[in-house]
């Protein structure tokens, strides 16, 4: 390496630090813009009326997103019902039988499942549920979201169980506690915070998903509680209203965006609090 | 081992015991062998379901796209005409659209995510600036795709349109370039968070050795940190690319939805994911639907491969 003057090298070093700081700051500017615009435009349309009333046809003033809020809630509930028990059980299996062939394929499957584009999951749920039942439905949307949630929960459960010391399990087994009771009453409760984190992360992941719902839950301008019928959700409503040519619908989409952002970022915040408050320590 | 569920709990009812009690009823007071077997069976079934979902996904996509596979074969990948009316389906415009938009996004994203990784992993590892940046990046990762799309549609598209007028190209506003911009914003958090982790793990001894030889911070980053973290950073970029390939909503909203080969950086186009999102519910005829499912199959395979390679890089870095 050729000898260079120390001044030149110091200058180069300062330029480097400035560059890094500048680029870092630049990259969070879009975030500031997005949050500002959602807050600015969303606050205007957000009121109690907006949250509890149904959408009105174009041209009529007012209207709300009650059906989408109910729909998102119902879809999250359905997905959780399917994915949480399955994900936890699979995670327990992978951690209890690590090294087995099924665990190897299972872990690979979790990785692949986490990477599958959400639109492909929409196709799958369409083929599995919508086609046999001949109708778009809330249930098919729940299945699509459950497929997205499953790997998150299985992965976090497995990772959390890795942190539980083996001596804890040994102690329970040595006292004559059957294996299944050891897992249910000793191991899983001590891993509760990690599993809870996984569940929250999973819900945060699916709450904002649109693509898998396009041809499963499909959307519905009316209030619907029936899982066999099409249902509206917040992201779907934002997509349909944002791409419409009517400024009045854009206002509603901003309001819905604000509600969705509060929901998703709130879930992320709770997740962080849970991880910080109940850290697994032994 | 003779304790049955009822004796052990002393009759108190707690919600947390519910699954256990249900299992207890099934075991009907024997020594628990039944519960044991049931429990293990449940775990096994769940594990099989996870593997089964992936296998069934592949099979479903293969069956769904069989009509298109049979009708077009390899020419599906090279055909440039996508014409539902006459029933000719070639996916090259979407392959090109996906490749160009995701690679351009990656190109835009790399300097920024590398800067964030260095900022958080090397230059300012603690302190308020680092906390703010870290939270901001996490927020960025949490915002739903459809909201990025909405924002891009109302804020980014007019800016790009101004740029196009200034450059003297047709001012569509929507198109490949706009899609790449919003994609870049969306994937920065993925590569940045992985980059930060590997950069932060560079052994202090290596850095100290370089400093003691008179290296500046820049020298240390260039000659010690970056070479050490190279495979981890590569993995982060690959995983971000996987995200960009499959990203649907934001892209669908700003790419312009033109089913022709893009002629330039600004031209309206379509990606594999966006064409499925746009046309799946409107697909009349089994060949049309089957062609869209084949695009889904391609997307599934490509993202799976990219991600497995990315994870492989991370694992290699973890073992060395």
Interface residues (C-beta under 8 A of the other chain):
Chain A: X9 X10 X12 X13 X16 X17 X19 X20 X21 X22 X23 X24 X26 X27 X28 X30 X31 X33 X34 X35 X37 X38 X85 X86 X87 X88 X89 X90 X92 X93 X94 X96 X97 X102 X103 X105 X106 X108 X109 X110 X111 X112 X113 X114 X115 X116 X117 X118 X119 X120 X122 X123 X124 X126 X127 X128 X147 X150 X151 X154 X176 X178 X179 X180 X181 X183 X184 X185 X204 X207 X208 X209 X210 X211 X214 X215 X218 X235 X238 X239 X242 X243 X250 X253 X257 X260 X261 X264 X265 X268
Chain B: X1 X19 X20 X23 X32 X35 X36 X39 X40 X42 X43 X44 X45 X46 X47 X48 X49 X50 X51 X53 X54 X55 X56 X57 X60 X61 X64 X111 X112 X113 X114 X115 X116 X118 X119 X123 X133 X136 X137 X138 X139 X140 X142 X143 X144 X145 X146 X147 X148 X149 X150 X151 X153 X154 X155 X185 X188 X192 X216 X217 X218 X219 X221 X242 X245 X246 X247 X248 X249 X253 X273 X276 X277 X280 X281 X292 X293 X296 X299 X300 X303 X304 X306 X307 X308 X311
